[in-house]
Amino acid sequence: MGQARAEYVIEYVTDFDDPRLADYTSLRDVELRKSLEAERGLFLAEGEKVIRRAIASGHPIRSVLTTERWLKPLADVLGGATVYLVSDELMSRIAGFQVHRGALASMERLPLPSVSEVIGKATRVVVLEDIVDHTNVGAIFRCAAALGVDGIVLSPRCADPLYRRAVKVSMGAVFAIPYARMADWYAGLGEVREAGYRLLALTPDQGATPVDRVKLGERVALLLGSEGDGLSSRWLHEADEAVCIPMSPAAMEAGVDSLNVVAAAAIACHGLMRSSDWSS
């Protein structure tokens, strides 16, 4: 006979200051949460779909915070986890916002692979330089997952893909694509190039090669810069070629010369994926 599956344990919580809820405090305080999550080695997954994807990717559950209504849909994947059951009112008060589909899970972080491990197994990667907005990072992961990118490399100052907002916006795509963080911004692109990647720097400069016409090799890395300033002059200089998303003449005349980084990432990834070199 097979071993019986462990059942989750329900603990009812009625007090906002209950110490058992320590993993779920101050969710709207970004700096405090970054410090707390790094110290405890955790991240939060919000909503049934994201929680399922986090569990499926191998992240152990520390605990789950939910209400009576949303416990049943998750019951089959909770195993022996501790479930803190609260009222709808207390749930909103603890979170400080309306929780998507009524559940939060505190999950354990896993060790990140090295840059060499991620790029060694990939052929198409996106490299993010100093993108600090968690929403943008999560959305880029979602675009990349949908469009066939098989690895992401982050500069040291990029936002954490496992921060709650990034995980939610990505709809769990942060668990679908291997990613790594550079230890050294200054020399980081050298490692990518040495692994055989052609470095393409996305820029609003309309004099650059249109992204859907660029010549591609076996391995390609698309470089995306920060929300305000774009790629640094160093990374632009280190790239093998600058590429752009062509803008319409009417848009240029109206002063619209670029897209936000998420829209640009989606269009650029799609343009590269449609290339015969990329998809062969």
Order of alpha helices (4+ residues) and beta strands (2+ residues): beta-alpha-beta-alpha-beta-alpha-beta-alpha-beta-alpha-beta-alpha-beta-alpha-beta-alpha-beta-beta-beta-alpha-beta-alpha-alpha-alpha
